[in-house]
Amino acid sequence: MMDRYTFLQKVGIYIAIAAFLTFVLLPFFEMFRVSLRPLDHLMSTPFRFWSDDFSFAAYKQMWISVPLLGRYILNSIFIATSVTTLTMIVVIPAAYAYARLQFPFKAISLAVFLGVNMFTGAVLLIPLYRVLRTLGLLNTYWAMIIPGVAFLIPTGIWLLRSYLEKIPRELEEAAYVDGASRMYTLRRVVIPLAVPGLIVVATSVFIGAYAQQFLFAIAFNNQREYQPLPAGIFEFVGYQQVTWNEMMAASLTGILPVMLIFLFLQKYLIAGLTAGAVKE
Amino acid sequence: MATLDLNNISKSFGNTRVLHDIDLAIRDKEFVVFVGPSGCGKSTLLRIIAGLEEASAGKIVIGGTDVSNAHPVDRGISMVFQSYALYPHLTVFENIAFPLRVQKLADADLRTRVGRAAEILQLTDKLDLKPGQLSGGQRQRVAIGRSIVRNPKVFLFDEPLSNLDAALRGDMRVELSQLHRSLDATMVYVTHDQVEAMTMADRIVVLNKGRIEQFGTPMELYHHPATKFVAGFIGQPNMNLLPATVKSVTSSGITAVLPGDAVVTLPVEPGTVRQGDQIEVGIRPEDLVAAKGLRATVQVMERLGGVSITYGVLPGGTRICAALPGDTPVREGDTIDLGVPVDAAHAFDQSGAVLRRRNAPQIAG
């Protein structure tokens, strides 16, 4: 068996995991701590990790300070969901074509897709701005959705293609011999078998869409009602002071729905990431 | 009527030619087995018949219609794959019904036809299960069910039994033979296993390096192998091929000197063979008897009960195998005498072609 570890190895593994998790989760803990304390206590010295003035007041106050907060959270989810849906609609047939069909410039176009991913959105902001202005899409949801989709398609194709390649070719040949068209085979055989892979790709696209919103929102959108959470949170930055505690409370509240979805999808994610690694 | 004619089929992958001018006429309702070592082109040939692979040249005619460029469904074929190729997310019912769903058959009709197929294959109580819940033999039957439900003219099988264990394979061989009889359809079956070929086929196509070595009934191939390759491939254990020198060619046949200076006169047509030529004498292990002739040192005995397969070496190092009676009192290390029954022996010239036997037995069946 390969998964047997000695006691010392186990201790080492857990120390490494603990160090990593501390590094990743400490900011969240700090956010949570800040969100619980009154603003004027935040800057007090000496620094105290724990104090007796914790309250959830900021979680109530934030809705009053920034009345559109709920809208921002919904916008975030709406934009990320739309980006994910549109990306998947494009990525599934494209990845299938790359996995199964032979066509000219197949390898080169795949490499170009990867190359496009090397540019962050920031490098292309000005040209994108001009394109969106010409199309009259500035200050609409589309201004945040379309660039999002464009930047996420390449990764999606790369991820899904490698998953689809693991589906035995004989299954599709059998469907072909039985008279099924490519699209019918895709719909009835390939997609149902690729569900774990689709969930992995959709999740990674969703995370990407959530993360890149900020850039596109501040660059292409001035309409307050369309702003997603990362941009909307700026309203906690006032002329006199920054209400850090409410900002942190709002951030955590905004992340919560996404976190819940992840908790629910976790088992698919793990299954999907390791599926096909071993011949069953 | 579902005859299957292949006219001059050739296939190349890049510069590699894998099939050379395959010409074959398969009769209606015939069970034909393509057999040969791996890489001989048998699976490629089947895939060309199925329409999964395009022939580089040649024509495929099914039931008198040229289908060389037709879609598999229009060819009237159905295929059973080596890996079964069942859809793991669909139930047995939906797996069998898949070709009918593609055709958009009415639900009532579909149910009757799937039901009938399930009955033939004894799957009626398994229809709601997923393939993952079935045993290997049951999965194999589902795959067959999916192929018979469409009533094709020609069934194609690509090594369908190679994933089963030995006992189940024996059972499935019998079931497939019965299925062939009850469906009354033309079947083409690919295997590398000569036992499957011998037991199931009406006629066997022996392929080697992309060419047909011989096409005939099992017993024809056994008694009249056209080439050394067929002789070595058909029959279990394999035929002994002993190097020999022609001493004289007379009206009664060829007199040849075998390893260990045993001299035999074989009743065969000499063809172009002359005195002094090297030939190979083929003797099946089951034809060798304990009598004066060859002297062999026994190396390994495999006692199977009814027979004892005896492996030994002749003077000069040529290996020989004999199927002796089960209780033969021989031990490893002994020297034994093996008599060559000249009427049962085969002779091959240097090109590997057979010299026609004069006293071959009547072919049975």
Interface residues (C-beta under 8 A of the other chain):
Chain A: P168 E170 L171 E173 A174 A175 Y176 V177 D178 G179 A180 Y184 R188 V189 P192 L193
Chain B: A50 G51 L52 H71 P72 V73 I77 S78 M79 F81 Q82 S83 A85 Y87 P88 H89 F98 P99 R101 V102 Q103 R146 R150
